[in-house]
Amino acid sequence: MRCSGVKRLLARHLQRVYKRNYDGKGAMESFVVYLLFVFLLLARLAGYVISFILAFKEQL
């Protein structure tokens, strides 16, 4: 539930930033938001990998 709220917020923010970028402004802000998005994606992937490793350890 909370994650979808974060995604919605991020999508709304990205739309605003890209509208601003069309004029050539806010490039740094869009870069920061992009880094945040990549960080969230990596955090989710790391969570999947860790849970997979733990499940695999329990089987051994």
mmCIF file of the N, C-alpha and C atoms, coordinates in Angstrom:
data_MODEL
# 
_entry.id   MODEL 
# 
loop_
_atom_site.group_PDB 
_atom_site.id 
_atom_site.type_symbol 
_atom_site.label_atom_id 
_atom_site.label_alt_id 
_atom_site.label_comp_id 
_atom_site.label_asym_id 
_atom_site.label_entity_id 
_atom_site.label_seq_id 
_atom_site.pdbx_PDB_ins_code 
_atom_site.Cartn_x 
_atom_site.Cartn_y 
_atom_site.Cartn_z 
_atom_site.occupancy 
_atom_site.B_iso_or_equiv 
_atom_site.pdbx_formal_charge 
_atom_site.auth_seq_id 
_atom_site.auth_comp_id 
_atom_site.auth_asym_id 
_atom_site.auth_atom_id 
_atom_site.pdbx_PDB_model_num 
ATOM 1   N N  . MET A 1 1  ? 0.840  -1.198  0.000   1.00 0.00 ? 1  MET A N  1 
ATOM 2   C CA . MET A 1 1  ? 0.000  0.000   0.000   1.00 0.00 ? 1  MET A CA 1 
ATOM 3   C C  . MET A 1 1  ? 0.876  1.249   0.000   1.00 0.00 ? 1  MET A C  1 
ATOM 4   N N  . ARG A 1 2  ? 1.845  1.270   0.928   1.00 0.00 ? 2  ARG A N  1 
ATOM 5   C CA . ARG A 1 2  ? 2.703  2.447   1.042   1.00 0.00 ? 2  ARG A CA 1 
ATOM 6   C C  . ARG A 1 2  ? 3.584  2.597   -0.193  1.00 0.00 ? 2  ARG A C  1 
ATOM 7   N N  . CYS A 1 3  ? 4.039  1.461   -0.737  1.00 0.00 ? 3  CYS A N  1 
ATOM 8   C CA . CYS A 1 3  ? 4.925  1.492   -1.898  1.00 0.00 ? 3  CYS A CA 1 
ATOM 9   C C  . CYS A 1 3  ? 4.210  2.089   -3.110  1.00 0.00 ? 3  CYS A C  1 
ATOM 10  N N  . SER A 1 4  ? 2.928  1.742   -3.287  1.00 0.00 ? 4  SER A N  1 
ATOM 11  C CA . SER A 1 4  ? 2.188  2.288   -4.422  1.00 0.00 ? 4  SER A CA 1 
ATOM 12  C C  . SER A 1 4  ? 2.012  3.790   -4.255  1.00 0.00 ? 4  SER A C  1 
ATOM 13  N N  . GLY A 1 5  ? 1.866  4.250   -3.013  1.00 0.00 ? 5  GLY A N  1 
ATOM 14  C CA . GLY A 1 5  ? 1.787  5.684   -2.762  1.00 0.00 ? 5  GLY A CA 1 
ATOM 15  C C  . GLY A 1 5  ? 3.078  6.381   -3.137  1.00 0.00 ? 5  GLY A C  1 
ATOM 16  N N  . VAL A 1 6  ? 4.203  5.743   -2.814  1.00 0.00 ? 6  VAL A N  1 
ATOM 17  C CA . VAL A 1 6  ? 5.509  6.300   -3.171  1.00 0.00 ? 6  VAL A CA 1 
ATOM 18  C C  . VAL A 1 6  ? 5.647  6.367   -4.683  1.00 0.00 ? 6  VAL A C  1 
ATOM 19  N N  . LYS A 1 7  ? 5.225  5.296   -5.367  1.00 0.00 ? 7  LYS A N  1 
ATOM 20  C CA . LYS A 1 7  ? 5.309  5.287   -6.832  1.00 0.00 ? 7  LYS A CA 1 
ATOM 21  C C  . LYS A 1 7  ? 4.457  6.390   -7.433  1.00 0.00 ? 7  LYS A C  1 
ATOM 22  N N  . ARG A 1 8  ? 3.244  6.578   -6.877  1.00 0.00 ? 8  ARG A N  1 
ATOM 23  C CA . ARG A 1 8  ? 2.350  7.607   -7.403  1.00 0.00 ? 8  ARG A CA 1 
ATOM 24  C C  . ARG A 1 8  ? 2.972  8.985   -7.221  1.00 0.00 ? 8  ARG A C  1 
ATOM 25  N N  . LEU A 1 9  ? 3.535  9.219   -6.011  1.00 0.00 ? 9  LEU A N  1 
ATOM 26  C CA . LEU A 1 9  ? 4.200  10.491  -5.738  1.00 0.00 ? 9  LEU A CA 1 
ATOM 27  C C  . LEU A 1 9  ? 5.354  10.718  -6.705  1.00 0.00 ? 9  LEU A C  1 
ATOM 28  N N  . LEU A 1 10 ? 6.149  9.671   -6.907  1.00 0.00 ? 10 LEU A N  1 
ATOM 29  C CA . LEU A 1 10 ? 7.311  9.776   -7.782  1.00 0.00 ? 10 LEU A CA 1 
ATOM 30  C C  . LEU A 1 10 ? 6.885  10.045  -9.215  1.00 0.00 ? 10 LEU A C  1 
ATOM 31  N N  . ALA A 1 11 ? 5.829  9.383   -9.666  1.00 0.00 ? 11 ALA A N  1 
ATOM 32  C CA . ALA A 1 11 ? 5.356  9.591   -11.037 1.00 0.00 ? 11 ALA A CA 1 
ATOM 33  C C  . ALA A 1 11 ? 4.859  11.019  -11.218 1.00 0.00 ? 11 ALA A C  1 
ATOM 34  N N  . ARG A 1 12 ? 4.126  11.527  -10.230 1.00 0.00 ? 12 ARG A N  1 
ATOM 35  C CA . ARG A 1 12 ? 3.632  12.898  -10.318 1.00 0.00 ? 12 ARG A CA 1 
ATOM 36  C C  . ARG A 1 12 ? 4.799  13.882  -10.368 1.00 0.00 ? 12 ARG A C  1 
ATOM 37  N N  . HIS A 1 13 ? 5.809  13.627  -9.523  1.00 0.00 ? 13 HIS A N  1 
ATOM 38  C CA . HIS A 1 13 ? 6.977  14.499  -9.479  1.00 0.00 ? 13 HIS A CA 1 
ATOM 39  C C  . HIS A 1 13 ? 7.738  14.447  -10.805 1.00 0.00 ? 13 HIS A C  1 
ATOM 40  N N  . LEU A 1 14 ? 7.888  13.237  -11.367 1.00 0.00 ? 14 LEU A N  1 
ATOM 41  C CA . LEU A 1 14 ? 8.587  13.099  -12.646 1.00 0.00 ? 14 LEU A CA 1 
ATOM 42  C C  . LEU A 1 14 ? 7.867  13.863  -13.747 1.00 0.00 ? 14 LEU A C  1 
ATOM 43  N N  . GLN A 1 15 ? 6.536  13.821  -13.752 1.00 0.00 ? 15 GLN A N  1 
ATOM 44  C CA . GLN A 1 15 ? 5.779  14.570  -14.758 1.00 0.00 ? 15 GLN A CA 1 
ATOM 45  C C  . GLN A 1 15 ? 6.070  16.058  -14.646 1.00 0.00 ? 15 GLN A C  1 
ATOM 46  N N  . ARG A 1 16 ? 6.078  16.564  -13.409 1.00 0.00 ? 16 ARG A N  1 
ATOM 47  C CA . ARG A 1 16 ? 6.373  17.986  -13.209 1.00 0.00 ? 16 ARG A CA 1 
ATOM 48  C C  . ARG A 1 16 ? 7.780  18.321  -13.679 1.00 0.00 ? 16 ARG A C  1 
ATOM 49  N N  . VAL A 1 17 ? 8.749  17.464  -13.319 1.00 0.00 ? 17 VAL A N  1 
ATOM 50  C CA . VAL A 1 17 ? 10.142 17.727  -13.673 1.00 0.00 ? 17 VAL A CA 1 
ATOM 51  C C  . VAL A 1 17 ? 10.322 17.713  -15.184 1.00 0.00 ? 17 VAL A C  1 
ATOM 52  N N  . TYR A 1 18 ? 9.687  16.768  -15.869 1.00 0.00 ? 18 TYR A N  1 
ATOM 53  C CA . TYR A 1 18 ? 9.866  16.685  -17.319 1.00 0.00 ? 18 TYR A CA 1 
ATOM 54  C C  . TYR A 1 18 ? 9.207  17.867  -18.020 1.00 0.00 ? 18 TYR A C  1 
ATOM 55  N N  . LYS A 1 19 ? 8.090  18.373  -17.481 1.00 0.00 ? 19 LYS A N  1 
ATOM 56  C CA . LYS A 1 19 ? 7.493  19.588  -18.045 1.00 0.00 ? 19 LYS A CA 1 
ATOM 57  C C  . LYS A 1 19 ? 8.473  20.744  -17.918 1.00 0.00 ? 19 LYS A C  1 
ATOM 58  N N  . ARG A 1 20 ? 9.145  20.819  -16.772 1.00 0.00 ? 20 ARG A N  1 
ATOM 59  C CA . ARG A 1 20 ? 10.120 21.880  -16.544 1.00 0.00 ? 20 ARG A CA 1 
ATOM 60  C C  . ARG A 1 20 ? 11.343 21.677  -17.437 1.00 0.00 ? 20 ARG A C  1 
ATOM 61  N N  . ASN A 1 21 ? 11.741 20.431  -17.618 1.00 0.00 ? 21 ASN A N  1 
ATOM 62  C CA . ASN A 1 21 ? 12.919 20.143  -18.433 1.00 0.00 ? 21 ASN A CA 1 
ATOM 63  C C  . ASN A 1 21 ? 12.706 20.509  -19.888 1.00 0.00 ? 21 ASN A C  1 
ATOM 64  N N  . TYR A 1 22 ? 11.455 20.544  -20.305 1.00 0.00 ? 22 TYR A N  1 
ATOM 65  C CA . TYR A 1 22 ? 11.161 20.897  -21.690 1.00 0.00 ? 22 TYR A CA 1 
ATOM 66  C C  . TYR A 1 22 ? 11.663 22.302  -21.989 1.00 0.00 ? 22 TYR A C  1 
ATOM 67  N N  . ASP A 1 23 ? 11.650 23.161  -20.964 1.00 0.00 ? 23 ASP A N  1 
ATOM 68  C CA . ASP A 1 23 ? 12.188 24.519  -21.113 1.00 0.00 ? 23 ASP A CA 1 
ATOM 69  C C  . ASP A 1 23 ? 13.688 24.549  -20.854 1.00 0.00 ? 23 ASP A C  1 
ATOM 70  N N  . GLY A 1 24 ? 14.248 23.420  -20.461 1.00 0.00 ? 24 GLY A N  1 
ATOM 71  C CA . GLY A 1 24 ? 15.680 23.371  -20.188 1.00 0.00 ? 24 GLY A CA 1 
ATOM 72  C C  . GLY A 1 24 ? 16.028 23.682  -18.750 1.00 0.00 ? 24 GLY A C  1 
ATOM 73  N N  . LYS A 1 25 ? 15.028 23.665  -17.864 1.00 0.00 ? 25 LYS A N  1 
ATOM 74  C CA . LYS A 1 25 ? 15.284 23.949  -16.448 1.00 0.00 ? 25 LYS A CA 1 
ATOM 75  C C  . LYS A 1 25 ? 15.084 22.676  -15.626 1.00 0.00 ? 25 LYS A C  1 
ATOM 76  N N  . GLY A 1 26 ? 15.668 22.663  -14.453 1.00 0.00 ? 26 GLY A N  1 
ATOM 77  C CA . GLY A 1 26 ? 15.446 21.560  -13.523 1.00 0.00 ? 26 GLY A CA 1 
ATOM 78  C C  . GLY A 1 26 ? 16.131 20.266  -13.912 1.00 0.00 ? 26 GLY A C  1 
ATOM 79  N N  . ALA A 1 27 ? 17.256 20.358  -14.640 1.00 0.00 ? 27 ALA A N  1 
ATOM 80  C CA . ALA A 1 27 ? 17.939 19.134  -15.065 1.00 0.00 ? 27 ALA A CA 1 
ATOM 81  C C  . ALA A 1 27 ? 18.521 18.397  -13.865 1.00 0.00 ? 27 ALA A C  1 
ATOM 82  N N  . MET A 1 28 ? 19.075 19.148  -12.926 1.00 0.00 ? 28 MET A N  1 
ATOM 83  C CA . MET A 1 28 ? 19.673 18.525  -11.745 1.00 0.00 ? 28 MET A CA 1 
ATOM 84  C C  . MET A 1 28 ? 18.598 17.820  -10.922 1.00 0.00 ? 28 MET A C  1 
ATOM 85  N N  . GLU A 1 29 ? 17.447 18.453  -10.793 1.00 0.00 ? 29 GLU A N  1 
ATOM 86  C CA . GLU A 1 29 ? 16.363 17.865  -10.004 1.00 0.00 ? 29 GLU A CA 1 
ATOM 87  C C  . GLU A 1 29 ? 15.904 16.547  -10.619 1.00 0.00 ? 29 GLU A C  1 
ATOM 88  N N  . SER A 1 30 ? 15.791 16.515  -11.947 1.00 0.00 ? 30 SER A N  1 
ATOM 89  C CA . SER A 1 30 ? 15.351 15.278  -12.595 1.00 0.00 ? 30 SER A CA 1 
ATOM 90  C C  . SER A 1 30 ? 16.398 14.185  -12.405 1.00 0.00 ? 30 SER A C  1 
ATOM 91  N N  . PHE A 1 31 ? 17.681 14.566  -12.397 1.00 0.00 ? 31 PHE A N  1 
ATOM 92  C CA . PHE A 1 31 ? 18.746 13.591  -12.174 1.00 0.00 ? 31 PHE A CA 1 
ATOM 93  C C  . PHE A 1 31 ? 18.642 12.999  -10.778 1.00 0.00 ? 31 PHE A C  1 
ATOM 94  N N  . VAL A 1 32 ? 18.370 13.841  -9.791  1.00 0.00 ? 32 VAL A N  1 
ATOM 95  C CA . VAL A 1 32 ? 18.230 13.365  -8.409  1.00 0.00 ? 32 VAL A CA 1 
ATOM 96  C C  . VAL A 1 32 ? 17.038 12.419  -8.295  1.00 0.00 ? 32 VAL A C  1 
ATOM 97  N N  . VAL A 1 33 ? 15.925 12.771  -8.952  1.00 0.00 ? 33 VAL A N  1 
ATOM 98  C CA . VAL A 1 33 ? 14.739 11.916  -8.901  1.00 0.00 ? 33 VAL A CA 1 
ATOM 99  C C  . VAL A 1 33 ? 15.018 10.587  -9.592  1.00 0.00 ? 33 VAL A C  1 
ATOM 100 N N  . TYR A 1 34 ? 15.768 10.641  -10.699 1.00 0.00 ? 34 TYR A N  1 
ATOM 101 C CA . TYR A 1 34 ? 16.135 9.410   -11.405 1.00 0.00 ? 34 TYR A CA 1 
ATOM 102 C C  . TYR A 1 34 ? 16.992 8.519   -10.505 1.00 0.00 ? 34 TYR A C  1 
ATOM 103 N N  . LEU A 1 35 ? 17.954 9.124   -9.805  1.00 0.00 ? 35 LEU A N  1 
ATOM 104 C CA . LEU A 1 35 ? 18.789 8.350   -8.879  1.00 0.00 ? 35 LEU A CA 1 
ATOM 105 C C  . LEU A 1 35 ? 17.942 7.729   -7.773  1.00 0.00 ? 35 LEU A C  1 
ATOM 106 N N  . LEU A 1 36 ? 16.974 8.485   -7.264  1.00 0.00 ? 36 LEU A N  1 
ATOM 107 C CA . LEU A 1 36 ? 16.091 7.959   -6.223  1.00 0.00 ? 36 LEU A CA 1 
ATOM 108 C C  . LEU A 1 36 ? 15.299 6.769   -6.734  1.00 0.00 ? 36 LEU A C  1 
ATOM 109 N N  . PHE A 1 37 ? 14.795 6.886   -7.968  1.00 0.00 ? 37 PHE A N  1 
ATOM 110 C CA . PHE A 1 37 ? 14.022 5.802   -8.567  1.00 0.00 ? 37 PHE A CA 1 
ATOM 111 C C  . PHE A 1 37 ? 14.887 4.550   -8.721  1.00 0.00 ? 37 PHE A C  1 
ATOM 112 N N  . VAL A 1 38 ? 16.130 4.729   -9.208  1.00 0.00 ? 38 VAL A N  1 
ATOM 113 C CA . VAL A 1 38 ? 17.045 3.594   -9.371  1.00 0.00 ? 38 VAL A CA 1 
ATOM 114 C C  . VAL A 1 38 ? 17.363 2.977   -8.013  1.00 0.00 ? 38 VAL A C  1 
ATOM 115 N N  . PHE A 1 39 ? 17.546 3.827   -6.992  1.00 0.00 ? 39 PHE A N  1 
ATOM 116 C CA . PHE A 1 39 ? 17.844 3.322   -5.653  1.00 0.00 ? 39 PHE A CA 1 
ATOM 117 C C  . PHE A 1 39 ? 16.687 2.481   -5.118  1.00 0.00 ? 39 PHE A C  1 
ATOM 118 N N  . LEU A 1 40 ? 15.449 2.949   -5.320  1.00 0.00 ? 40 LEU A N  1 
ATOM 119 C CA . LEU A 1 40 ? 14.283 2.185   -4.864  1.00 0.00 ? 40 LEU A CA 1 
ATOM 120 C C  . LEU A 1 40 ? 14.198 0.848   -5.588  1.00 0.00 ? 40 LEU A C  1 
ATOM 121 N N  . LEU A 1 41 ? 14.496 0.869   -6.887  1.00 0.00 ? 41 LEU A N  1 
ATOM 122 C CA . LEU A 1 41 ? 14.463 -0.361  -7.677  1.00 0.00 ? 41 LEU A CA 1 
ATOM 123 C C  . LEU A 1 41 ? 15.512 -1.350  -7.169  1.00 0.00 ? 41 LEU A C  1 
ATOM 124 N N  . LEU A 1 42 ? 16.730 -0.858  -6.921  1.00 0.00 ? 42 LEU A N  1 
ATOM 125 C CA . LEU A 1 42 ? 17.803 -1.723  -6.424  1.00 0.00 ? 42 LEU A CA 1 
ATOM 126 C C  . LEU A 1 42 ? 17.474 -2.262  -5.035  1.00 0.00 ? 42 LEU A C  1 
ATOM 127 N N  . ALA A 1 43 ? 16.854 -1.436  -4.202  1.00 0.00 ? 43 ALA A N  1 
ATOM 128 C CA . ALA A 1 43 ? 16.484 -1.893  -2.862  1.00 0.00 ? 43 ALA A CA 1 
ATOM 129 C C  . ALA A 1 43 ? 15.475 -3.031  -2.948  1.00 0.00 ? 43 ALA A C  1 
ATOM 130 N N  . ARG A 1 44 ? 14.512 -2.910  -3.860  1.00 0.00 ? 44 ARG A N  1 
ATOM 131 C CA . ARG A 1 44 ? 13.522 -3.982  -4.015  1.00 0.00 ? 44 ARG A CA 1 
ATOM 132 C C  . ARG A 1 44 ? 14.195 -5.250  -4.530  1.00 0.00 ? 44 ARG A C  1 
ATOM 133 N N  . LEU A 1 45 ? 15.085 -5.116  -5.512  1.00 0.00 ? 45 LEU A N  1 
ATOM 134 C CA . LEU A 1 45 ? 15.792 -6.287  -6.046  1.00 0.00 ? 45 LEU A CA 1 
ATOM 135 C C  . LEU A 1 45 ? 16.637 -6.947  -4.962  1.00 0.00 ? 45 LEU A C  1 
ATOM 136 N N  . ALA A 1 46 ? 17.310 -6.137  -4.152  1.00 0.00 ? 46 ALA A N  1 
ATOM 137 C CA . ALA A 1 46 ? 18.120 -6.689  -3.068  1.00 0.00 ? 46 ALA A CA 1 
ATOM 138 C C  . ALA A 1 46 ? 17.236 -7.451  -2.083  1.00 0.00 ? 46 ALA A C  1 
ATOM 139 N N  . GLY A 1 47 ? 16.052 -6.937  -1.816  1.00 0.00 ? 47 GLY A N  1 
ATOM 140 C CA . GLY A 1 47 ? 15.119 -7.632  -0.932  1.00 0.00 ? 47 GLY A CA 1 
ATOM 141 C C  . GLY A 1 47 ? 14.725 -8.984  -1.483  1.00 0.00 ? 47 GLY A C  1 
ATOM 142 N N  . TYR A 1 48 ? 14.461 -9.035  -2.799  1.00 0.00 ? 48 TYR A N  1 
ATOM 143 C CA . TYR A 1 48 ? 14.124 -10.316 -3.424  1.00 0.00 ? 48 TYR A CA 1 
ATOM 144 C C  . TYR A 1 48 ? 15.288 -11.296 -3.328  1.00 0.00 ? 48 TYR A C  1 
ATOM 145 N N  . VAL A 1 49 ? 16.499 -10.814 -3.612  1.00 0.00 ? 49 VAL A N  1 
ATOM 146 C CA . VAL A 1 49 ? 17.679 -11.684 -3.585  1.00 0.00 ? 49 VAL A CA 1 
ATOM 147 C C  . VAL A 1 49 ? 17.910 -12.217 -2.178  1.00 0.00 ? 49 VAL A C  1 
ATOM 148 N N  . ILE A 1 50 ? 17.802 -11.341 -1.178  1.00 0.00 ? 50 ILE A N  1 
ATOM 149 C CA . ILE A 1 50 ? 18.033 -11.769 0.206   1.00 0.00 ? 50 ILE A CA 1 
ATOM 150 C C  . ILE A 1 50 ? 16.988 -12.795 0.633   1.00 0.00 ? 50 ILE A C  1 
ATOM 151 N N  . SER A 1 51 ? 15.726 -12.558 0.280   1.00 0.00 ? 51 SER A N  1 
ATOM 152 C CA . SER A 1 51 ? 14.690 -13.522 0.672   1.00 0.00 ? 51 SER A CA 1 
ATOM 153 C C  . SER A 1 51 ? 14.896 -14.858 -0.041  1.00 0.00 ? 51 SER A C  1 
ATOM 154 N N  . PHE A 1 52 ? 15.364 -14.804 -1.293  1.00 0.00 ? 52 PHE A N  1 
ATOM 155 C CA . PHE A 1 52 ? 15.640 -16.039 -2.033  1.00 0.00 ? 52 PHE A CA 1 
ATOM 156 C C  . PHE A 1 52 ? 16.779 -16.814 -1.385  1.00 0.00 ? 52 PHE A C  1 
ATOM 157 N N  . ILE A 1 53 ? 17.841 -16.097 -0.993  1.00 0.00 ? 53 ILE A N  1 
ATOM 158 C CA . ILE A 1 53 ? 18.993 -16.758 -0.356  1.00 0.00 ? 53 ILE A CA 1 
ATOM 159 C C  . ILE A 1 53 ? 18.571 -17.383 0.975   1.00 0.00 ? 53 ILE A C  1 
ATOM 160 N N  . LEU A 1 54 ? 17.770 -16.658 1.758   1.00 0.00 ? 54 LEU A N  1 
ATOM 161 C CA . LEU A 1 54 ? 17.321 -17.193 3.046   1.00 0.00 ? 54 LEU A CA 1 
ATOM 162 C C  . LEU A 1 54 ? 16.450 -18.430 2.848   1.00 0.00 ? 54 LEU A C  1 
ATOM 163 N N  . ALA A 1 55 ? 15.575 -18.402 1.859   1.00 0.00 ? 55 ALA A N  1 
ATOM 164 C CA . ALA A 1 55 ? 14.733 -19.568 1.589   1.00 0.00 ? 55 ALA A CA 1 
ATOM 165 C C  . ALA A 1 55 ? 15.587 -20.745 1.136   1.00 0.00 ? 55 ALA A C  1 
ATOM 166 N N  . PHE A 1 56 ? 16.625 -20.467 0.353   1.00 0.00 ? 56 PHE A N  1 
ATOM 167 C CA . PHE A 1 56 ? 17.511 -21.524 -0.128  1.00 0.00 ? 56 PHE A CA 1 
ATOM 168 C C  . PHE A 1 56 ? 18.303 -22.127 1.026   1.00 0.00 ? 56 PHE A C  1 
ATOM 169 N N  . LYS A 1 57 ? 18.742 -21.273 1.983   1.00 0.00 ? 57 LYS A N  1 
ATOM 170 C CA . LYS A 1 57 ? 19.495 -21.761 3.141   1.00 0.00 ? 57 LYS A CA 1 
ATOM 171 C C  . LYS A 1 57 ? 18.635 -22.683 3.998   1.00 0.00 ? 57 LYS A C  1 
ATOM 172 N N  . GLU A 1 58 ? 17.357 -22.348 4.149   1.00 0.00 ? 58 GLU A N  1 
ATOM 173 C CA . GLU A 1 58 ? 16.470 -23.171 4.973   1.00 0.00 ? 58 GLU A CA 1 
ATOM 174 C C  . GLU A 1 58 ? 16.279 -24.552 4.375   1.00 0.00 ? 58 GLU A C  1 
ATOM 175 N N  . GLN A 1 59 ? 16.349 -24.658 3.060   1.00 0.00 ? 59 GLN A N  1 
ATOM 176 C CA . GLN A 1 59 ? 16.184 -25.961 2.409   1.00 0.00 ? 59 GLN A CA 1 
ATOM 177 C C  . GLN A 1 59 ? 17.400 -26.854 2.641   1.00 0.00 ? 59 GLN A C  1 
ATOM 178 N N  . LEU A 1 60 ? 18.572 -26.247 2.799   1.00 0.00 ? 60 LEU A N  1 
ATOM 179 C CA . LEU A 1 60 ? 19.789 -27.046 3.030   1.00 0.00 ? 60 LEU A CA 1 
ATOM 180 C C  . LEU A 1 60 ? 19.893 -27.539 4.426   1.00 0.00 ? 60 LEU A C  1 
# 
